């Protein structure tokens, strides 16, 4: 709003040819003025091509495409059509249980009993029920060795009873290695 306050009157300039051309073009482009001074058109005869296009437009129309449809030709129900219809009924989520009929009871076989017991063993709730008593095994030298190894691997006990270390003198070789480590260190980059 404030950018127009201190403009002043300005100096009028005559319409240059470029300005005139732009104004004429704007008149032609204008959505209001493009029909002014239109005049009367020259009627063209209706050609067979125009008739064909008009018929196609009527057939494509979403309103008129069913008008004047006429009677269709009935096709016989083929065995393939019957097969597809039956498959559709089986696939249907509503109809797949209709007409189920009575099932035939199956005797409980030893294999079914075994599977049922395995399922109970896999259950996260029942797998410890009725555990019973275990059979004690003697402590063999092998078991002792494994226990000692487990203690060494333990993340809690591996530093217990560490003892004192033996100090080593700082040799020129150790100095060289330390300097190399400093060069490779990601902290000093």
Secondary structure by P-SEA (a helix, b strand, c coil): ccccccccccccccccaaaaaaaaaaaaaccccccccccbbbbbcccaaaaaaaaaaaaaccccccccccbbbbbcccaaaaaaaaaaaaaccccccccccbbbbbcccaaaaaaaaaaaaaccccccccccbbbbbcccaaaaaaaaaaaaaccccccccccbbbbbcccaaaaaaaaaaaaaccccc
